[in-house]
Structure formats: structure tokens, C-alpha cells
Amino acid sequence: MAASFSPFRGTYRYLQRQAHENPTIFFSCVLGAIGPIMVLTVPPIRWKLGWRPSEPIPTSYPLPNRPRRPVEGFDDE
């Protein structure tokens, strides 16, 4: 039974040594590996906690539902 776990023990020791000797490279790889996992896990958790997307921002100004009158009295001519 112990022989079947020896590759994992060696891997753990290697990662522990790398975290001690090259922490920037080690933790960069850890954060890089966590990123894709978070893409799959964070959105469902947010939905369960009650987060909903906001309404989209309007892209045009709504025009009034009446006939347009020409502007008078501002000396535009």
C-alpha cells in the first residue's frame, strides 16, 4: 500500500521544496491553475447567493411620443 502512494509523496516533497526555493514561480503556477477552475465554480455560487446581472445600459435616448415642433425665439437664423 505504501508503494502506491510514493509517487505522490515525492511530488509533494518536490512542490514543497519549490515553494521554499522559488516562491514566485511556484505561486504563479498555483494561481494560473486556479484561474480556469474559478471560471467554472464562481458563477454558480454567485447565482445561489442571489446575484443577478444589472439591466443593460440604454444605447439611445427615447424620443417622445408626440409631433415635433420647430424651435422659435432663439435667433438661430
N, C-alpha and C positions, 0 to 999 in steps of 0.2 A: 504494500500500500504506500509506503514512504517513497518508493521509486517512482510512482506515478505522479507525485507532487514535486519532485526535484526540479523539473524544468521551470515551474512557477516560482519556486524558491530562488533559483538562480536569476530569473527575470526580476523578481522583487529586489534582490540584492543589487543588481545592476542599476535599476531605476533609483534606488536609494543612494547609491554612490554618485550617479549623475546629478541627482538633486543637490547633493552636497558640493560636488566639484564644479558643475556648470549649471547653476540655478536658473540663469536667464534662458538658456536653450531649453532646459527641461520644462520650465513652467510655460514657455511659449508653445511648446508642443502640447502640453496639457490643455491650455486654453484653446488651441487650434482644434483639438479633438472634441472639446466640449461644445464648440460652436454649432456644428451640424446636429448634435443631439438636442440642443436647446431649440433649434428651429422646429423640431418635431414635438417637443414636450411643452413649451411655454404657451403657445396659443390655446390649446385645450384647457390648460389650467386657468388662463385669464378668462375664458368663457365661463368656466364653472364658478369663478369668483364674482361674476356679474358684469364684466367689462363688455361694452358694446361700442362699435365704431360710431363716431360722431357723424352728423349729417354732412353731406358734401357741400363745399363752398359754392355759392352761386357763380356761374360764369358770365351772366348777363344781367342787366338791370331790367326789372319788369316794367313794361310800358303800361300806362293807364288805359283802361277800357272806355275811352271817350274820344270824340273827334279832337284833333289838334287845332289850335287857334294860332294865327300868326302873332308874333310879339310886336307890340306897339309902344311908342313913347320912350324909347331908349336912344333915339337918334342914331340908328345903325346905318342909315343911308348917307 
